[in-house]
Amino acid sequence: MLNLIKNLLIPVLSLVIIISACTAETSNPAPSAVIGYLEALVAKDENGMINYSCAAWEEQARLEFNSFAAVEANLESPNCQVAGEGEGYTPVICTGKIIANYGAEDLEIDLADRIYKILEEGGEWRICGYE
């Protein structure tokens, strides 16, 4: 009986440690703010973009909205994660891309080309620029 408990205890504890590590890594809401902002951008949802923006970034969000308003855009395989610590903000890096269709031509925008600056404002995590 003791061997059975030992044989079950090690795999169960290993699984608990792995799940805890994964949960801790994804518990930071900053990456979700970037994905929400990007989803609002391709959905042409100006209010959504503003809701995911800090006050200082709202004007830039409107400019980005206007630059995508006349094109069809899709967000492909976005995956974002915290990339260390910034001074007064949380840096977030992403993989994936935005495909913007300009009639007969597609433009691929690689999300990895930017580091997003995320900060908490008004109790919410918001995008507030790029590095």
A tleap script that builds the chain and sets N, CA, C and O, in Angstrom:
source leaprc.protein.ff14SB
mol = sequence {
  NMET LEU ASN LEU ILE LYS ASN LEU LEU ILE
  PRO VAL LEU SER LEU VAL ILE ILE ILE SER
  ALA CYS THR ALA GLU THR SER ASN PRO ALA
  PRO SER ALA VAL ILE GLY TYR LEU GLU ALA
  LEU VAL ALA LYS ASP GLU ASN GLY MET ILE
  ASN TYR SER CYS ALA ALA TRP GLU GLU GLN
  ALA ARG LEU GLU PHE ASN SER PHE ALA ALA
  VAL GLU ALA ASN LEU GLU SER PRO ASN CYS
  GLN VAL ALA GLY GLU GLY GLU GLY TYR THR
  PRO VAL ILE CYS THR GLY LYS ILE ILE ALA
  ASN TYR GLY ALA GLU ASP LEU GLU ILE ASP
  LEU ALA ASP ARG ILE TYR LYS ILE LEU GLU
  GLU GLY GLY GLU TRP ARG ILE CYS GLY TYR
  CGLU
}
set mol.1.N position { 0.822 -1.201 0.000 }
set mol.1.CA position { 0.000 0.000 0.000 }
set mol.1.C position { 0.861 1.257 0.000 }
set mol.1.O position { 0.551 2.229 -0.690 }
set mol.2.N position { 1.943 1.235 0.778 }
set mol.2.CA position { 2.836 2.380 0.851 }
set mol.2.C position { 3.498 2.663 -0.499 }
set mol.2.O position { 3.666 3.822 -0.879 }
set mol.3.N position { 3.873 1.604 -1.224 }
set mol.3.CA position { 4.464 1.789 -2.559 }
set mol.3.C position { 3.458 2.411 -3.524 }
set mol.3.O position { 3.822 3.249 -4.348 }
set mol.4.N position { 2.207 2.004 -3.423 }
set mol.4.CA position { 1.165 2.565 -4.275 }
set mol.4.C position { 1.004 4.064 -4.013 }
set mol.4.O position { 0.876 4.846 -4.956 }
set mol.5.N position { 1.008 4.465 -2.754 }
set mol.5.CA position { 0.899 5.876 -2.403 }
set mol.5.C position { 2.104 6.646 -2.935 }
set mol.5.O position { 1.942 7.731 -3.492 }
set mol.6.N position { 3.300 6.105 -2.772 }
set mol.6.CA position { 4.512 6.769 -3.286 }
set mol.6.C position { 4.461 6.887 -4.805 }
set mol.6.O position { 4.816 7.925 -5.364 }
set mol.7.N position { 4.021 5.825 -5.471 }
set mol.7.CA position { 3.962 5.833 -6.935 }
set mol.7.C position { 2.931 6.834 -7.460 }
set mol.7.O position { 3.105 7.381 -8.549 }
set mol.8.N position { 1.880 7.075 -6.713 }
set mol.8.CA position { 0.873 8.048 -7.131 }
set mol.8.C position { 1.217 9.465 -6.706 }
set mol.8.O position { 0.872 10.418 -7.405 }
set mol.9.N position { 1.883 9.618 -5.589 }
set mol.9.CA position { 2.175 10.931 -5.034 }
set mol.9.C position { 3.116 11.743 -5.918 }
set mol.9.O position { 2.884 12.934 -6.126 }
set mol.10.N position { 4.155 11.132 -6.433 }
set mol.10.CA position { 5.139 11.863 -7.238 }
set mol.10.C position { 4.510 12.409 -8.520 }
set mol.10.O position { 4.683 13.594 -8.805 }
set mol.11.N position { 3.786 11.602 -9.309 }
set mol.11.CA position { 3.160 12.183 -10.516 }
set mol.11.C position { 2.123 13.267 -10.194 }
set mol.11.O position { 2.025 14.265 -10.910 }
set mol.12.N position { 1.355 13.072 -9.125 }
set mol.12.CA position { 0.345 14.067 -8.764 }
set mol.12.C position { 1.008 15.380 -8.353 }
set mol.12.O position { 0.570 16.449 -8.779 }
set mol.13.N position { 2.041 15.316 -7.542 }
set mol.13.CA position { 2.754 16.528 -7.143 }
set mol.13.C position { 3.407 17.212 -8.345 }
set mol.13.O position { 3.401 18.439 -8.439 }
set mol.14.N position { 3.960 16.437 -9.246 }
set mol.14.CA position { 4.562 17.010 -10.456 }
set mol.14.C position { 3.520 17.754 -11.278 }
set mol.14.O position { 3.777 18.848 -11.780 }
set mol.15.N position { 2.346 17.154 -11.412 }
set mol.15.CA position { 1.265 17.791 -12.161 }
set mol.15.C position { 0.818 19.085 -11.491 }
set mol.15.O position { 0.569 20.076 -12.177 }
set mol.16.N position { 0.714 19.094 -10.184 }
set mol.16.CA position { 0.326 20.298 -9.444 }
set mol.16.C position { 1.352 21.405 -9.659 }
set mol.16.O position { 0.976 22.561 -9.852 }
set mol.17.N position { 2.616 21.078 -9.629 }
set mol.17.CA position { 3.675 22.073 -9.850 }
set mol.17.C position { 3.596 22.638 -11.259 }
set mol.17.O position { 3.718 23.849 -11.442 }
set mol.18.N position { 3.395 21.794 -12.247 }
set mol.18.CA position { 3.305 22.253 -13.638 }
set mol.18.C position { 2.097 23.167 -13.819 }
set mol.18.O position { 2.206 24.226 -14.438 }
set mol.19.N position { 0.949 22.764 -13.284 }
set mol.19.CA position { -0.261 23.586 -13.410 }
set mol.19.C position { -0.073 24.923 -12.698 }
set mol.19.O position { -0.498 25.959 -13.209 }
set mol.20.N position { 0.552 24.910 -11.536 }
set mol.20.CA position { 0.802 26.155 -10.805 }
set mol.20.C position { 1.698 27.083 -11.596 }
set mol.20.O position { 1.458 28.289 -11.634 }
set mol.21.N position { 2.723 26.544 -12.225 }
set mol.21.CA position { 3.638 27.373 -13.023 }
set mol.21.C position { 2.913 27.978 -14.206 }
set mol.21.O position { 3.107 29.155 -14.513 }
set mol.22.N position { 2.082 27.200 -14.874 }
set mol.22.CA position { 1.335 27.724 -16.019 }
set mol.22.C position { 0.330 28.785 -15.593 }
set mol.22.O position { 0.173 29.795 -16.278 }
set mol.23.N position { -0.342 28.573 -14.487 }
set mol.23.CA position { -1.313 29.536 -13.991 }
set mol.23.C position { -0.633 30.833 -13.595 }
set mol.23.O position { -1.154 31.909 -13.886 }
set mol.24.N position { 0.507 30.761 -12.945 }
set mol.24.CA position { 1.223 31.961 -12.531 }
set mol.24.C position { 1.654 32.763 -13.741 }
set mol.24.O position { 1.611 33.993 -13.716 }
set mol.25.N position { 2.071 32.082 -14.805 }
set mol.25.CA position { 2.543 32.770 -15.996 }
set mol.25.C position { 1.410 33.487 -16.715 }
set mol.25.O position { 1.620 34.562 -17.278 }
set mol.26.N position { 0.219 32.913 -16.705 }
set mol.26.CA position { -0.882 33.515 -17.443 }
set mol.26.C position { -1.764 34.398 -16.571 }
set mol.26.O position { -2.740 34.959 -17.068 }
set mol.27.N position { -1.451 34.539 -15.287 }
set mol.27.CA position { -2.327 35.300 -14.412 }
set mol.27.C position { -2.198 36.809 -14.606 }
set mol.27.O position { -3.101 37.544 -14.208 }
set mol.28.N position { -1.119 37.295 -15.197 }
set mol.28.CA position { -0.963 38.717 -15.437 }
set mol.28.C position { -1.911 39.134 -16.563 }
set mol.28.O position { -1.839 38.575 -17.657 }
set mol.29.N position { -2.792 40.097 -16.323 }
set mol.29.CA position { -3.773 40.492 -17.334 }
set mol.29.C position { -3.227 41.420 -18.430 }
set mol.29.O position { -3.950 41.736 -19.375 }
set mol.30.N position { -1.991 41.853 -18.321 }
set mol.30.CA position { -1.445 42.783 -19.318 }
set mol.30.C position { -1.502 42.228 -20.742 }
set mol.30.O position { -1.905 42.965 -21.642 }
set mol.31.N position { -1.119 40.961 -21.001 }
set mol.31.CA position { -1.218 40.449 -22.377 }
set mol.31.C position { -2.636 40.461 -22.923 }
set mol.31.O position { -2.836 40.676 -24.119 }
set mol.32.N position { -3.621 40.235 -22.067 }
set mol.32.CA position { -5.014 40.255 -22.518 }
set mol.32.C position { -5.424 41.636 -23.012 }
set mol.32.O position { -6.245 41.750 -23.921 }
set mol.33.N position { -4.864 42.680 -22.425 }
set mol.33.CA position { -5.171 44.045 -22.861 }
set mol.33.C position { -4.683 44.270 -24.290 }
set mol.33.O position { -5.366 44.916 -25.085 }
set mol.34.N position { -3.517 43.746 -24.614 }
set mol.34.CA position { -2.983 43.898 -25.975 }
set mol.34.C position { -3.866 43.145 -26.965 }
set mol.34.O position { -4.232 43.681 -28.011 }
set mol.35.N position { -4.202 41.914 -26.635 }
set mol.35.CA position { -5.040 41.128 -27.547 }
set mol.35.C position { -6.409 41.783 -27.709 }
set mol.35.O position { -6.936 41.833 -28.820 }
set mol.36.N position { -6.988 42.282 -26.633 }
set mol.36.CA position { -8.267 42.986 -26.730 }
set mol.36.C position { -8.181 44.203 -27.641 }
set mol.36.O position { -9.073 44.445 -28.454 }
set mol.37.N position { -7.104 44.964 -27.500 }
set mol.37.CA position { -6.888 46.151 -28.334 }
set mol.37.C position { -6.773 45.753 -29.811 }
set mol.37.O position { -7.395 46.368 -30.677 }
set mol.38.N position { -5.973 44.720 -30.087 }
set mol.38.CA position { -5.774 44.276 -31.467 }
set mol.38.C position { -7.054 43.704 -32.063 }
set mol.38.O position { -7.346 43.929 -33.237 }
set mol.39.N position { -7.814 42.970 -31.264 }
set mol.39.CA position { -9.096 42.445 -31.746 }
set mol.39.C position { -10.060 43.583 -32.070 }
set mol.39.O position { -10.776 43.523 -33.070 }
set mol.40.N position { -10.082 44.613 -31.236 }
set mol.40.CA position { -10.936 45.772 -31.512 }
set mol.40.C position { -10.468 46.491 -32.772 }
set mol.40.O position { -11.290 46.982 -33.546 }
set mol.41.N position { -9.164 46.559 -32.985 }
set mol.41.CA position { -8.616 47.217 -34.176 }
set mol.41.C position { -9.106 46.532 -35.448 }
set mol.41.O position { -9.622 47.196 -36.346 }
set mol.42.N position { -8.951 45.216 -35.534 }
set mol.42.CA position { -9.349 44.526 -36.768 }
set mol.42.C position { -10.869 44.437 -36.910 }
set mol.42.O position { -11.377 44.271 -38.019 }
set mol.43.N position { -11.598 44.547 -35.792 }
set mol.43.CA position { -13.062 44.541 -35.849 }
set mol.43.C position { -13.626 45.929 -36.148 }
set mol.43.O position { -14.840 46.106 -36.256 }
set mol.44.N position { -12.742 46.900 -36.278 }
set mol.44.CA position { -13.135 48.291 -36.530 }
set mol.44.C position { -14.035 48.814 -35.408 }
set mol.44.O position { -15.058 49.455 -35.651 }
set mol.45.N position { -13.627 48.521 -34.191 }
set mol.45.CA position { -14.367 48.906 -32.997 }
set mol.45.C position { -13.592 50.016 -32.280 }
set mol.45.O position { -12.782 49.751 -31.392 }
set mol.46.N position { -13.853 51.248 -32.676 }
set mol.46.CA position { -13.127 52.378 -32.109 }
set mol.46.C position { -13.319 52.482 -30.598 }
set mol.46.O position { -12.355 52.719 -29.870 }
set mol.47.N position { -14.535 52.308 -30.123 }
set mol.47.CA position { -14.783 52.377 -28.682 }
set mol.47.C position { -14.025 51.283 -27.935 }
set mol.47.O position { -13.499 51.521 -26.848 }
set mol.48.N position { -13.969 50.095 -28.512 }
set mol.48.CA position { -13.203 49.013 -27.902 }
set mol.48.C position { -11.731 49.363 -27.799 }
set mol.48.O position { -11.094 49.099 -26.779 }
set mol.49.N position { -11.187 49.960 -28.856 }
set mol.49.CA position { -9.778 50.374 -28.830 }
set mol.49.C position { -9.544 51.415 -27.740 }
set mol.49.O position { -8.557 51.349 -27.008 }
set mol.50.N position { -10.455 52.368 -27.641 }
set mol.50.CA position { -10.332 53.404 -26.614 }
set mol.50.C position { -10.423 52.779 -25.221 }
set mol.50.O position { -9.687 53.170 -24.315 }
set mol.51.N position { -11.321 51.812 -25.048 }
set mol.51.CA position { -11.459 51.152 -23.744 }
set mol.51.C position { -10.194 50.411 -23.329 }
set mol.51.O position { -9.926 50.275 -22.135 }
set mol.52.N position { -9.422 49.937 -24.282 }
set mol.52.CA position { -8.165 49.247 -23.978 }
set mol.52.C position { -6.973 50.197 -23.969 }
set mol.52.O position { -5.834 49.749 -23.840 }
set mol.53.N position { -7.211 51.494 -24.103 }
set mol.53.CA position { -6.127 52.485 -24.156 }
set mol.53.C position { -6.078 53.305 -22.874 }
set mol.53.O position { -7.109 53.596 -22.267 }
set mol.54.N position { -4.859 53.676 -22.469 }
set mol.54.CA position { -4.735 54.624 -21.369 }
set mol.54.C position { -5.126 56.005 -21.905 }
set mol.54.O position { -5.197 56.204 -23.118 }
set mol.55.N position { -5.377 56.946 -21.013 }
set mol.55.CA position { -5.816 58.282 -21.421 }
set mol.55.C position { -4.823 58.938 -22.374 }
set mol.55.O position { -5.221 59.583 -23.344 }
set mol.56.N position { -3.540 58.774 -22.100 }
set mol.56.CA position { -2.524 59.403 -22.944 }
set mol.56.C position { -2.437 58.768 -24.333 }
set mol.56.O position { -1.872 59.380 -25.240 }
set mol.57.N position { -2.977 57.561 -24.530 }
set mol.57.CA position { -2.871 56.842 -25.799 }
set mol.57.C position { -4.147 56.945 -26.632 }
set mol.57.O position { -4.166 56.488 -27.774 }
set mol.58.N position { -5.196 57.524 -26.096 }
set mol.58.CA position { -6.480 57.542 -26.803 }
set mol.58.C position { -6.399 58.196 -28.175 }
set mol.58.O position { -6.994 57.696 -29.130 }
set mol.59.N position { -5.682 59.293 -28.289 }
set mol.59.CA position { -5.568 59.962 -29.594 }
set mol.59.C position { -4.849 59.065 -30.602 }
set mol.59.O position { -5.244 58.996 -31.765 }
set mol.60.N position { -3.805 58.387 -30.162 }
set mol.60.CA position { -3.085 57.467 -31.049 }
set mol.60.C position { -3.982 56.291 -31.441 }
set mol.60.O position { -3.925 55.819 -32.577 }
set mol.61.N position { -4.800 55.824 -30.518 }
set mol.61.CA position { -5.740 54.745 -30.831 }
set mol.61.C position { -6.711 55.193 -31.922 }
set mol.61.O position { -7.039 54.418 -32.820 }
set mol.62.N position { -7.167 56.433 -31.845 }
set mol.62.CA position { -8.062 56.960 -32.896 }
set mol.62.C position { -7.346 57.017 -34.242 }
set mol.62.O position { -7.936 56.697 -35.274 }
set mol.63.N position { -6.083 57.422 -34.237 }
set mol.63.CA position { -5.306 57.455 -35.488 }
set mol.63.C position { -5.141 56.053 -36.063 }
set mol.63.O position { -5.270 55.856 -37.272 }
set mol.64.N position { -4.857 55.080 -35.203 }
set mol.64.CA position { -4.726 53.705 -35.679 }
set mol.64.C position { -6.064 53.190 -36.208 }
set mol.64.O position { -6.108 52.505 -37.230 }
set mol.65.N position { -7.148 53.517 -35.516 }
set mol.65.CA position { -8.472 53.125 -35.985 }
set mol.65.C position { -8.708 53.691 -37.384 }
set mol.65.O position { -9.139 52.966 -38.280 }
set mol.66.N position { -8.430 54.971 -37.575 }
set mol.66.CA position { -8.647 55.609 -38.880 }
set mol.66.C position { -7.772 54.998 -39.969 }
set mol.66.O position { -8.202 54.914 -41.120 }
set mol.67.N position { -6.563 54.572 -39.638 }
set mol.67.CA position { -5.690 53.996 -40.650 }
set mol.67.C position { -6.162 52.608 -41.099 }
set mol.67.O position { -5.807 52.153 -42.187 }
set mol.68.N position { -6.951 51.943 -40.272 }
set mol.68.CA position { -7.467 50.623 -40.638 }
set mol.68.C position { -8.932 50.653 -41.059 }
set mol.68.O position { -9.470 49.624 -41.469 }
set mol.69.N position { -9.580 51.790 -40.971 }
set mol.69.CA position { -11.023 51.873 -41.223 }
set mol.69.C position { -11.407 51.486 -42.646 }
set mol.69.O position { -12.497 50.956 -42.859 }
set mol.70.N position { -10.551 51.732 -43.614 }
set mol.70.CA position { -10.900 51.491 -45.013 }
set mol.70.C position { -10.390 50.151 -45.538 }
set mol.70.O position { -10.531 49.869 -46.728 }
set mol.71.N position { -9.806 49.327 -44.683 }
set mol.71.CA position { -9.260 48.047 -45.141 }
set mol.71.C position { -9.897 46.894 -44.369 }
set mol.71.O position { -10.378 47.062 -43.248 }
set mol.72.N position { -9.886 45.741 -44.986 }
set mol.72.CA position { -10.275 44.520 -44.285 }
set mol.72.C position { -9.041 44.015 -43.562 }
set mol.72.O position { -7.967 43.923 -44.157 }
set mol.73.N position { -9.182 43.691 -42.299 }
set mol.73.CA position { -8.038 43.214 -41.525 }
set mol.73.C position { -8.434 41.998 -40.705 }
set mol.73.O position { -9.563 41.884 -40.227 }
set mol.74.N position { -7.477 41.095 -40.554 }
set mol.74.CA position { -7.667 39.900 -39.744 }
set mol.74.C position { -6.491 39.747 -38.800 }
set mol.74.O position { -5.353 40.065 -39.145 }
set mol.75.N position { -6.774 39.264 -37.624 }
set mol.75.CA position { -5.748 38.986 -36.624 }
set mol.75.C position { -5.493 37.489 -36.647 }
set mol.75.O position { -6.408 36.693 -36.434 }
set mol.76.N position { -4.238 37.105 -36.908 }
set mol.76.CA position { -3.900 35.689 -37.005 }
set mol.76.C position { -2.995 35.254 -35.869 }
set mol.76.O position { -1.916 35.813 -35.674 }
set mol.77.N position { -3.431 34.271 -35.134 }
set mol.77.CA position { -2.664 33.582 -34.093 }
set mol.77.C position { -1.979 34.514 -33.101 }
set mol.77.O position { -0.776 34.385 -32.879 }
set mol.78.N position { -2.709 35.446 -32.502 }
set mol.78.CA position { -2.045 36.317 -31.528 }
set mol.78.C position { -1.715 35.560 -30.243 }
set mol.78.O position { -2.538 34.813 -29.714 }
set mol.79.N position { -0.524 35.763 -29.768 }
set mol.79.CA position { -0.085 35.184 -28.498 }
set mol.79.C position { 0.826 36.201 -27.842 }
set mol.79.O position { 1.873 36.545 -28.391 }
set mol.80.N position { 0.441 36.681 -26.685 }
set mol.80.CA position { 1.194 37.739 -26.021 }
set mol.80.C position { 1.620 37.296 -24.629 }
set mol.80.O position { 0.945 36.506 -23.970 }
set mol.81.N position { 2.774 37.834 -24.199 }
set mol.81.CA position { 3.262 37.526 -22.857 }
set mol.81.C position { 4.072 38.692 -22.318 }
set mol.81.O position { 4.615 39.495 -23.077 }
set mol.82.N position { 4.145 38.768 -21.009 }
set mol.82.CA position { 4.928 39.803 -20.342 }
set mol.82.C position { 6.398 39.566 -20.642 }
set mol.82.O position { 6.868 38.429 -20.640 }
set mol.83.N position { 7.121 40.656 -20.901 }
set mol.83.CA position { 8.545 40.573 -21.260 }
set mol.83.C position { 9.384 41.366 -20.268 }
set mol.83.O position { 10.024 42.351 -20.635 }
set mol.84.N position { 9.380 40.941 -19.027 }
set mol.84.CA position { 10.187 41.623 -18.016 }
set mol.84.C position { 9.443 42.771 -17.380 }
set mol.84.O position { 8.222 42.743 -17.228 }
set mol.85.N position { 10.219 43.801 -17.003 }
set mol.85.CA position { 9.636 44.966 -16.352 }
set mol.85.C position { 10.130 46.228 -17.025 }
set mol.85.O position { 11.310 46.343 -17.355 }
set mol.86.N position { 9.230 47.175 -17.228 }
set mol.86.CA position { 9.604 48.475 -17.756 }
set mol.86.C position { 9.543 49.503 -16.635 }
set mol.86.O position { 9.153 49.195 -15.509 }
set mol.87.N position { 9.928 50.704 -16.957 }
set mol.87.CA position { 9.886 51.790 -15.971 }
set mol.87.C position { 8.490 52.409 -15.971 }
set mol.87.O position { 8.182 53.257 -16.809 }
set mol.88.N position { 7.656 51.987 -15.038 }
set mol.88.CA position { 6.308 52.523 -14.928 }
set mol.88.C position { 5.286 51.829 -15.804 }
set mol.88.O position { 4.136 52.263 -15.856 }
set mol.89.N position { 5.667 50.767 -16.491 }
set mol.89.CA position { 4.738 50.022 -17.330 }
set mol.89.C position { 5.190 48.566 -17.405 }
set mol.89.O position { 6.301 48.226 -16.998 }
set mol.90.N position { 4.318 47.721 -17.928 }
set mol.90.CA position { 4.641 46.316 -18.152 }
set mol.90.C position { 4.851 46.114 -19.647 }
set mol.90.O position { 3.924 46.338 -20.425 }
set mol.91.N position { 6.046 45.697 -20.073 }
set mol.91.CA position { 6.259 45.426 -21.492 }
set mol.91.C position { 5.652 44.076 -21.882 }
set mol.91.O position { 5.808 43.085 -21.168 }
set mol.92.N position { 4.966 44.052 -23.013 }
set mol.92.CA position { 4.344 42.833 -23.520 }
set mol.92.C position { 4.798 42.615 -24.953 }
set mol.92.O position { 4.748 43.523 -25.783 }
set mol.93.N position { 5.245 41.386 -25.231 }
set mol.93.CA position { 5.615 41.018 -26.596 }
set mol.93.C position { 4.591 40.028 -27.127 }
set mol.93.O position { 3.982 39.272 -26.371 }
set mol.94.N position { 4.418 40.047 -28.426 }
set mol.94.CA position { 3.422 39.176 -29.047 }
set mol.94.C position { 4.006 38.482 -30.269 }
set mol.94.O position { 4.971 38.947 -30.876 }
set mol.95.N position { 3.398 37.370 -30.605 }
set mol.95.CA position { 3.640 36.731 -31.890 }
set mol.95.C position { 2.305 36.723 -32.615 }
set mol.95.O position { 1.259 36.975 -32.016 }
set mol.96.N position { 2.347 36.439 -33.886 }
set mol.96.CA position { 1.154 36.472 -34.718 }
set mol.96.C position { 1.252 37.643 -35.676 }
set mol.96.O position { 2.295 38.288 -35.780 }
set mol.97.N position { 0.170 37.912 -36.368 }
set mol.97.CA position { 0.208 39.008 -37.335 }
set mol.97.C position { -1.186 39.527 -37.632 }
set mol.97.O position { -2.200 38.875 -37.380 }
set mol.98.N position { -1.185 40.718 -38.174 }
set mol.98.CA position { -2.405 41.309 -38.723 }
set mol.98.C position { -2.244 41.265 -40.235 }
set mol.98.O position { -1.222 41.692 -40.772 }
set mol.99.N position { -3.250 40.751 -40.910 }
set mol.99.CA position { -3.273 40.760 -42.374 }
set mol.99.C position { -4.253 41.845 -42.784 }
set mol.99.O position { -5.452 41.739 -42.523 }
set mol.100.N position { -3.745 42.884 -43.422 }
set mol.100.CA position { -4.586 43.994 -43.891 }
set mol.100.C position { -4.703 43.885 -45.414 }
set mol.100.O position { -3.695 43.841 -46.118 }
set mol.101.N position { -5.930 43.843 -45.909 }
set mol.101.CA position { -6.169 43.698 -47.339 }
set mol.101.C position { -6.504 45.050 -47.944 }
set mol.101.O position { -7.497 45.681 -47.585 }
set mol.102.N position { -5.660 45.479 -48.864 }
set mol.102.CA position { -5.842 46.743 -49.584 }
set mol.102.C position { -6.288 46.431 -51.007 }
set mol.102.O position { -5.559 46.718 -51.956 }
set mol.103.N position { -7.460 45.854 -51.170 }
set mol.103.CA position { -7.953 45.508 -52.497 }
set mol.103.C position { -7.255 44.273 -53.034 }
set mol.103.O position { -7.568 43.154 -52.627 }
set mol.104.N position { -6.313 44.466 -53.942 }
set mol.104.CA position { -5.609 43.343 -54.561 }
set mol.104.C position { -4.333 42.968 -53.813 }
set mol.104.O position { -3.626 42.047 -54.223 }
set mol.105.N position { -4.036 43.658 -52.743 }
set mol.105.CA position { -2.773 43.435 -52.049 }
set mol.105.C position { -2.998 43.208 -50.555 }
set mol.105.O position { -3.811 43.880 -49.920 }
set mol.106.N position { -2.254 42.240 -50.014 }
set mol.106.CA position { -2.273 41.988 -48.577 }
set mol.106.C position { -0.997 42.523 -47.961 }
set mol.106.O position { 0.091 42.353 -48.511 }
set mol.107.N position { -1.139 43.165 -46.823 }
set mol.107.CA position { -0.002 43.636 -46.049 }
set mol.107.C position { 0.022 42.852 -44.755 }
set mol.107.O position { -0.960 42.839 -44.013 }
set mol.108.N position { 1.145 42.193 -44.478 }
set mol.108.CA position { 1.296 41.440 -43.236 }
set mol.108.C position { 2.050 42.294 -42.222 }
set mol.108.O position { 3.156 42.764 -42.491 }
set mol.109.N position { 1.449 42.487 -41.068 }
set mol.109.CA position { 2.057 43.258 -39.985 }
set mol.109.C position { 2.418 42.273 -38.880 }
set mol.109.O position { 1.540 41.697 -38.239 }
set mol.110.N position { 3.696 42.088 -38.668 }
set mol.110.CA position { 4.193 41.139 -37.672 }
set mol.110.C position { 4.068 41.756 -36.286 }
set mol.110.O position { 4.648 42.810 -36.023 }
set mol.111.N position { 3.322 41.115 -35.402 }
set mol.111.CA position { 3.123 41.641 -34.052 }
set mol.111.C position { 4.413 41.653 -33.244 }
set mol.111.O position { 4.524 42.396 -32.269 }
set mol.112.N position { 5.379 40.847 -33.632 }
set mol.112.CA position { 6.649 40.780 -32.903 }
set mol.112.C position { 7.523 42.012 -33.139 }
set mol.112.O position { 8.551 42.173 -32.482 }
set mol.113.N position { 7.127 42.875 -34.063 }
set mol.113.CA position { 7.910 44.079 -34.356 }
set mol.113.C position { 7.768 45.161 -33.294 }
set mol.113.O position { 8.492 46.157 -33.329 }
set mol.114.N position { 6.852 44.983 -32.354 }
set mol.114.CA position { 6.616 45.998 -31.323 }
set mol.114.C position { 6.639 45.371 -29.941 }
set mol.114.O position { 6.296 44.204 -29.756 }
set mol.115.N position { 7.046 46.167 -28.991 }
set mol.115.CA position { 6.878 45.819 -27.582 }
set mol.115.C position { 5.832 46.794 -27.059 }
set mol.115.O position { 6.033 48.008 -27.095 }
set mol.116.N position { 4.732 46.267 -26.581 }
set mol.116.CA position { 3.613 47.085 -26.132 }
set mol.116.C position { 3.828 47.511 -24.688 }
set mol.116.O position { 4.220 46.702 -23.847 }
set mol.117.N position { 3.575 48.768 -24.405 }
set mol.117.CA position { 3.653 49.296 -23.045 }
set mol.117.C position { 2.260 49.236 -22.428 }
set mol.117.O position { 1.323 49.867 -22.918 }
set mol.118.N position { 2.139 48.473 -21.353 }
set mol.118.CA position { 0.850 48.286 -20.693 }
set mol.118.C position { 0.961 48.816 -19.277 }
set mol.118.O position { 1.952 48.574 -18.587 }
set mol.119.N position { -0.063 49.541 -18.847 }
set mol.119.CA position { -0.080 49.995 -17.463 }
set mol.119.C position { -1.481 49.880 -16.906 }
set mol.119.O position { -2.463 49.782 -17.642 }
set mol.120.N position { -1.546 49.893 -15.593 }
set mol.120.CA position { -2.840 49.825 -14.935 }
set mol.120.C position { -3.329 51.246 -14.703 }
set mol.120.O position { -2.641 52.069 -14.098 }
set mol.121.N position { -4.524 51.512 -15.194 }
set mol.121.CA position { -5.111 52.850 -15.073 }
set mol.121.C position { -6.602 52.673 -14.819 }
set mol.121.O position { -7.289 51.981 -15.571 }
set mol.122.N position { -7.087 53.284 -13.783 }
set mol.122.CA position { -8.511 53.167 -13.453 }
set mol.122.C position { -8.921 51.742 -13.106 }
set mol.122.O position { -10.066 51.349 -13.329 }
set mol.123.N position { -7.990 50.972 -12.564 }
set mol.123.CA position { -8.285 49.597 -12.190 }
set mol.123.C position { -8.272 48.613 -13.341 }
set mol.123.O position { -8.589 47.440 -13.147 }
set mol.124.N position { -7.911 49.065 -14.542 }
set mol.124.CA position { -7.874 48.213 -15.730 }
set mol.124.C position { -6.475 48.263 -16.362 }
set mol.124.O position { -5.770 49.266 -16.249 }
set mol.125.N position { -6.089 47.183 -17.019 }
set mol.125.CA position { -4.823 47.160 -17.756 }
set mol.125.C position { -5.074 47.715 -19.148 }
set mol.125.O position { -6.001 47.297 -19.841 }
set mol.126.N position { -4.220 48.678 -19.553 }
set mol.126.CA position { -4.452 49.394 -20.814 }
set mol.126.C position { -3.140 49.565 -21.587 }
set mol.126.O position { -2.057 49.691 -21.015 }
set mol.127.N position { -3.295 49.564 -22.909 }
set mol.127.CA position { -2.130 49.819 -23.761 }
set mol.127.C position { -1.835 51.306 -23.713 }
set mol.127.O position { -2.744 52.136 -23.745 }
set mol.128.N position { -0.541 51.635 -23.634 }
set mol.128.CA position { -0.164 53.042 -23.503 }
set mol.128.C position { 1.100 53.346 -24.327 }
set mol.128.O position { 1.935 54.156 -23.924 }
set mol.129.N position { 1.219 52.695 -25.465 }
set mol.129.CA position { 2.330 52.980 -26.363 }
set mol.129.C position { 3.126 51.757 -26.753 }
set mol.129.O position { 2.787 50.625 -26.410 }
set mol.130.N position { 4.208 52.026 -27.489 }
set mol.130.CA position { 5.115 51.000 -27.973 }
set mol.130.C position { 6.535 51.374 -27.632 }
set mol.130.O position { 6.851 52.548 -27.439 }
set mol.131.N position { 7.375 50.389 -27.559 }
set mol.131.CA position { 8.824 50.653 -27.450 }
set mol.131.C position { 9.387 50.639 -28.836 }
set mol.131.O position { 10.589 50.835 -29.016 }
savepdb mol mol.pdb
quit
